[in-house]
Amino acid sequence: MFTGIVEATGTLAAIERKSASSVIRIHCPALDLSDVALGDSIATNGVCLTVTELGKDYYCADVSAETIARTGFADYQTGQAVNLEKALLPTTRLGGHLVSGHVDGVGRITKKARVGFAIELWVDAPEALARYIAEKGSITVDGISLTVNAVSGSAFKLTLVPHTLNNTTLNDWQVGRSVNLEVDLIARYLERLLSADAPPASGGLTLATLAASGFVKSAV
């Protein structure tokens, strides 16, 4: 699990393509690797990857065909900057929101404008993800926990403050860029819980009981 609070940026130093999958090496001198071991997870542009080789200022990871098909890794090239976050600990301050590192889809930046000291971006998400994106809700974009400030159909607006711009890859983002999207975990599991084909809970958990508890609004 992660929080979407980027710890450092790194560089995609090498890509070794093997049939449908790849092995990558991330050069990351700004990321403290002293507490990282082989088999640990590092979110790389929002994708949870397992460390298979570790050096003083780099790590390697396997990128499966599934990951390549579902994320921006299909278009990544050597030299590209990436956002990095180590897996959270039980003592970690949860400054962002709960992030699994499992990308739900790829969006595309359609508008970029400066508003005062901030940058506003509009991102088009796949239509299938639109129902999970809510105004003032959270979304993970290339591994960054961000607040949705407006929604229009499957598009949403982000407002980026200088600290976030200066400590992530955001300054490199331009109109037309593809970005990895992970929607809020709670929205995704709540939909499954309330879906018609979901198996009944042993405790009788239903939309009515959730509404009674105040967790969701009653339809009545």
Disulfide bonds with the S-S distance in Angstrom:
none
